[in-house]
């Protein structure tokens, strides 16, 4: 699902850039503002663990703890 959302966003950017000359100035500004907002949302959505919004899976925590123990 995440990959499909990212692919759709990339496709939307490609189409917006390709057809930007066919859009009116106002419509072009609206489309690009919406695409920028969508891009921030998708980046945030794909990296929820990085931003600390969700807990890491237990396996990842165990791997992290074991790697820290090995470093000591």
PEVENRA-V553453 format. One record per pair of residues at least 4 apart in sequence whose ideal C-beta (glycine too) atoms are under 7 Angstrom apart, sorted by the first residue. I is the first residue (numbers start at 0). J is the second residue. D is the distance in whole Angstrom. If there is no record, write none. Layout:
i = <I & I>
j = <J & J>
d = <D & D>
//
This chain:
i = <0 & 1 & 1 & 2 & 3 & 4 & 4 & 5 & 5 & 5 & 6 & 7 & 8 & 8 & 8 & 8 & 9 & 10 & 11 & 11 & 12 & 12 & 13 & 14 & 15 & 15 & 15 & 15 & 18 & 19 & 22 & 22 & 22 & 23 & 24 & 25 & 26 & 27 & 28 & 29 & 30 & 31 & 32 & 33 & 34 & 35 & 36 & 37 & 38 & 39 & 40 & 41 & 42 & 43 & 46 & 47 & 47 & 48 & 48 & 55 & 55 & 57 & 58 & 59 & 60 & 61 & 62 & 63 & 64 & 65 & 66>
j = <4 & 5 & 45 & 6 & 7 & 8 & 41 & 9 & 41 & 45 & 10 & 11 & 12 & 37 & 38 & 41 & 13 & 14 & 15 & 34 & 16 & 34 & 17 & 18 & 19 & 30 & 31 & 34 & 22 & 27 & 26 & 27 & 30 & 27 & 28 & 29 & 30 & 31 & 32 & 33 & 34 & 35 & 36 & 37 & 38 & 39 & 40 & 41 & 42 & 43 & 44 & 45 & 46 & 50 & 50 & 52 & 53 & 53 & 55 & 59 & 60 & 61 & 62 & 63 & 64 & 65 & 66 & 67 & 68 & 69 & 70>
d = <7 & 6 & 6 & 6 & 6 & 6 & 6 & 6 & 6 & 7 & 6 & 6 & 7 & 6 & 6 & 5 & 6 & 6 & 6 & 6 & 6 & 6 & 6 & 6 & 6 & 5 & 7 & 6 & 6 & 6 & 4 & 4 & 7 & 7 & 7 & 6 & 6 & 6 & 6 & 6 & 6 & 6 & 6 & 6 & 6 & 7 & 6 & 6 & 6 & 6 & 6 & 6 & 6 & 7 & 6 & 4 & 5 & 5 & 6 & 4 & 5 & 6 & 6 & 6 & 6 & 6 & 6 & 6 & 6 & 7 & 7>
//
